């Protein structure tokens, strides 16, 4: 493709608002033979005094539309940088960042909804390159932080379109851009910002059903992870369960990712997935030992399984180690004391109870720590009662835990104990609940 041909195509695309041809003009991954030929033609010109002549030609074709001259020149500079370096490093990233900034300026003009496909494509490419460079960089979030600000600007441009119809508006890009922002915020460990994105989208009046299957699943996934981070376990379970169920079977990697965090929610809620399901997604070696210990209240075994070298790195990398360590501890104690009660219970008891001496022996055995005393056990009982995991009271003088007289013997189902924060009407409408 010659320079003149390229400029003519861009001009006609802008005039006719042709989304298909414009996206073929701005190919960022250097895979298009036409763009490669264009790069070879403009390279010597941009590196000489002819650069002004090129800009004049671009202005002649595109100055009628705000920002398009700068966008094309930024694209040319990007192509030359990629050609020179033949890899994505800081200089290439800077030229890509400049191109994306110019694209946002063009997109912020009126009647540019036809550019949605180009904006989505460029946003994905920019974020992927930034994440890749960040993994190689020594500095924390060196590239991702700047990228998140640029993409957030694009997000605001998308949401600012007040056209009545979703179809044919800039808001068609809202879920793609929002999911990219969520991805960046999780990488930066700024998860609280994900809630801002969710709130802004809900208040804009769009509903999740307007997105594609991939967009809906991804948004549910990140919403679930956001709630998990905030320790709102029921809400996290709800969104991650929806994401897992709606994720197509052929998207095995993505479905496995949904299940991974869903299992974390299940363990905290006292539930567990089937062994067959975990094996299907290669998660059984990581979670089965934890589940086995959790069911019987094997505290030392749980910590050992959690901190086994092959698992510890895996859990830490996925940001679930601390969640499992902190939130499962109370479940372990609840299950341990329930097991002790069921073992020592006699139907002749008028009121179900268990001696603190039996609980102490179990605590020392389960933790492999002989420093526990009866005061420690009483404190644990008080904590279980206070948090609602056990219905009963302690008789300090006799060292007895007295339990509620019902079918559960005071050991409430764990999922019924976890607090549920109700969604507001706008949120329910958005998610189609």
N, C-alpha and C positions, 0 to 999 in steps of 0.2 A: 504493500500500500504506500503510495507516494504521500508527501506532505499535503499537497493540494487536494488529493482525493480524501485524505483523512479530515481536513478542515471542511470540505464540502459535505461529507457525511455527517459530521457533528452539527454543522449549520442546519442541514435538512432535518436532522433528528430533533433539534431544539424547536425548530419552526413547527414541525408536525407533531411534536410531543410523542415521539416514537421510542418507547421504552426498550424494544428489542434491539434496535440498531445502536442506541447509545451505550448499552451495556457491553456490546461487542467492540465499541471504540475504546473503552477504558478497561482493558484487561490488565490486571496488576500482577498476575503470576508469571508473566513472560512466556505463556504457553501458545500464544497466537502467532502463527507465521506472518500474518499481516502486520502485527505490532512489532515483531522482530525486524521485518524489513523497514518499517517506519523508523525504528530506533537507529538502524545502520545509516539511514539517510540523514537524520537530523543530528547525529552525534558530532560530525565534524563542524556542522554549522553552529551548534550551540557552544562549541569550544573556541570559537573565533569571533571576529567582529560582526559576523553575520547574524548574531543572536538578536540584534535590534530589528533586523529585517524580518526574522521569523515572527517576532512579537507584533510587528506591524501587520503582517499577513493575518495573524490570528485576530487582531483587533478589527481588521477590515471585515472579517467574516462574523465575528461574535460580539462586538462591542455593544450591540443593541440589547443584549441580555446581561443583567447584572451578575458579575463574578465569573462569567464563562471564560474570559480571556485569561484571568489568573489561574483558573482551574486547568486549562489546557497547557499553559506554560509550566505549572507545577507538575503536571503529568509527564511532560517532556523531560523535566529535570529528574524526575523519579526514574524514568526509563534509562537515562544516561547513567545514573548512579548505580542501578542494578547491573547494567552492562559492564561498567568499569570494575565493580567489586565481585561480581558473579556470586554473591552471597549476601545474606541479610545481616548487616552489622549496624552500628549506631548511625553512620552517615546515611545509609539506605533508609533506616527507620525515620530519621529526621525529614527526609524528602517525602516519605510516605505520610508522615504526620502533617506536613504542609499541604499535601494534596487533599487529605481528608478534611482539613480546616477549610480549604477553598470549596470543597464539595458541600460542606455544611452551609457556607455562605450562599451558594447557588440554590440549595434546597430551601433556604429560609425565605426565598422570594415567593410571591403569590403564583398560583397556578403551576406548581412544580410537582404535584402529586404523581405525575407520570414517571418521576425519577425514583420511585420507591425501590424498584428492583436493583438499580445501581447503588443506592444508599445501603440496602441490605447486604449486597455482595461486597462492597468496599468496607463496610463495618466489620463483617466477619473476617475478612482478610487482615485488616488492621489489627484487630484483637488477637487473632491467631499468631501473627508475627510478633506482636508485643509480648505475648505469653511465652513464646519460644525463646525470645531474646532474654526475657527476665529469668528464665531457668538457667541460662548460661552466665548471667550477670552476677558479679560479686555483691553489688549493692542491693539492699532490700527494695523491691518494687520500683526499681529505677525506671522502667518503661511502662509498667502497668498503671502506675499512679497518673501519669500524664494522659495515657490513653483513656482512662476512666473519665477524666474531665472532658475530653473531646467527645466521647460517646455520650456522656450525660448532656452535653450541649445539643447533640443530635436528637437525643430523647425528648428534650424540651421543644425542639422544633417540630417533632412528630406530633406531640400532644397539643401543640398550640393551634393545630388545624381544627377549625370549628365547623367543618362541613357536616351537614346532617347525616349523610350516608357514610358508613364506614368504607364501603367499597368505592374505590376511586379517590380516596383521600390519603393524606400523608400518614394517617393513623394505621394504615395497613402494615406499616413497618414497626408498629409499637411493640409487638411481642418479640420480634427478632432482636430489636435494640435492647429491650428490657432484659431479655435472657442473657445477652452479651454483658450487660452491666452487672447482672447478678454473678456471672462467672468471674468478672474482674474483682468485684467486691469480696467474693469468697477467697480469691487468691490473695488479696490484700489483707484478709482477716478483718474486714470492715463490714461484718454481716448486718449490723444495725442499719446500714444504708439500704439494704435490700427491702426493708420494710417501707422506706420512703418511696421506693420505686412502685411497690405494690399499692400503697395508698394513693399515689398520684394517678395510677392507671384506673383504679376503681372510681375515683372521683371524676375521671374524664367521661364516664358514661359508657365506655365500651364493655363488652362481656367476653369472657374467655372463649365462648363457643364460636366467636368470629375468627379465631386463629386456626391454623392448620393443626393436624394431629401432633406433629413434632413440636410445634410451638406450645400447644396446650400441655403436653406431657412435661416438657422442659420447665415451663412456668410452675406447674404443680410441684415438680421435684424441688425446685429452688425455694418455693414457698414452704414446703415441708421441712427442708433443711434449716430454713430461717427459724421456724417455730421450734425445731429441735434445739437449736442454739439458744433460744430463749427459754428452754425447759418447759414449753407448753406441749407436753407429750401427746395428748389426745389430738390436738390440732395437727401436729407433725405426722402422727400416724394416719390421720384422715387424708392428708394431701399426698403423702408418699404412697399410700395404698392405692389411691386413684391413679397416680402416675405409673405405678407398677402394672395395674390392671389395663390401663389404656395404651401402654407402650407396646408396639407390635412385637411379636415373637421373634421376627427376623432381626430386630435391633437388640441383639443379645447383650452387647456391652452396656448399652444404656439401661436395659431392663435389670441387669445385674447390679448396676449402680443404685437404682431405685430400691432394690431388695436389700442391699447392704444397710442402708440407713433405716429402712423399714424394720429390719431385724433388731436394730438398736432400740427403736421405740417399743417393739414387742417385748424385749427383755425387761425394760423398765416397767412395762405394764403387766408383767407377770405372764406373758404369753410366749409361745415359741413356735417357730416355723417347723414344718415337717422336715425330717432328715432327707427325704427324697427331693424336696424343693431346694434345699441347700446344696445337695450334691449336683443337682441339675445346673446350678450357677457357680459351682466350684467354691462355695463358701463354707462347706461343712467342716473342713479342717480348722478354720478360724473360730467358728462359733460353737461347734458341738461340745468341746470341753468346757466352755463357759456355761452353756445351758445345763449340762450335767451337774456342775457344781452349784449352780443357782437353785436348781430344783430342791436340793437337799440341804442347802445352807452351808456348804463347804467353803468357808470364807478363805482359808489359806489356799485351798486348791484353786479357787476362783482367781485370786491375785496371782498365783504362780502361772496359771494358764494365760492370764491377761498379759503378764510380763515376760512370758517365754520369748527369747530373742527373736524367733521367727515371726511372732505375732506382734510384739511390742512395736517394732518399726512399722509394721503394716497398719496397726491401729493409729499410731501417731500421725503417719502420713495422711490418713483419711480423717484426721481431726475428731476421732471418736474415743480415744483412749481415756481422756479425763471424764467424758460423759459417762462411759461405762463404769469407770472406777468410782465416781462420786454417786451416781444415781442408782447403781445396783447394790450398794452397800446395805441400805435399809431393807431392800428386798431379801437379801441374804439372811439378815438377822430375823426378819419376819418368818421366812421359810424354816430356818433352824428352830426357832422357838415353837412353831406349829408342829414340827416333827417331834420335838421333845414332848409336847403335850399329848399328841396322838399315841406316842409310845407308852406314856405313863398313865394315861387316862383310864379310869375304871367306871363302868356304867353305874356302879353303886354310889358314886359321888353325887351328893345333892346339888352342889353347885360346881360346875367345871372349874378346875384350878390346876396349877402346876407349881411345885416347890421351886424356890429360887436356887436351892442347892443343885437340883437337876439341871436347871438352866445354866448355872455356873460351870458344871462339869462339861456340858455340851459346848459352851463358849470357849473353854480352854482347849477342848479337843478340836473344835472347828477352826480355831485360829492358830493352834499349836503354840499358844502363849499362856504360860502358867501364872503370869502376873495379874491376870484378871481376878477380881474379888467380887463379893456379893454387891458391894456398892456400885461397881461398874455395871453389873447385870441389871440392877434396879434402874440405873440411869438409862440403859438401853430400853428397858421396858417402858419407862416414862416417855422416851422419845417415840417409840412405836405407838403408844396410846395417844400422845399429843398429835401425831401426824395422821392418825386414823387407821393405821395398819392393824391395830389390835383394839377391840372393844372390851374394856375391863378396868380393873383398878388393882393397886398393890396394897397388901396388908404388911406394913413394914415390920411390925412386932413379930409376926410369924414367918416372914420371908416367903410370902405366897403371892402369886399372880392369879387373881380371880377373874374369870372370863365370862362373857355374856352367855346366857342360856338360850341358844338358838342353834339352827342347823350348822352354822359355820363355826360355832364355839368361839365367837368373837374375832376370828381371823377373817376379816372382810376380803373379798376378791380384790386383788391388787389393782386391777384396772378401774375398780369402782372408787378407789381411794384417791387416785391422782385427780387434781382439780381440773375442771373443764371451764375454759374461758369461752363464752358464747360469742359467735360471730355476730356482727351487726347486719342489718337488712341489706345494706349496700354490698357487703362482702358476699353474702349468700347469693344475691342476685348475680354478681359478677361471676362466681364459680358455678352458677346454675344448680345450687343445692336445693 
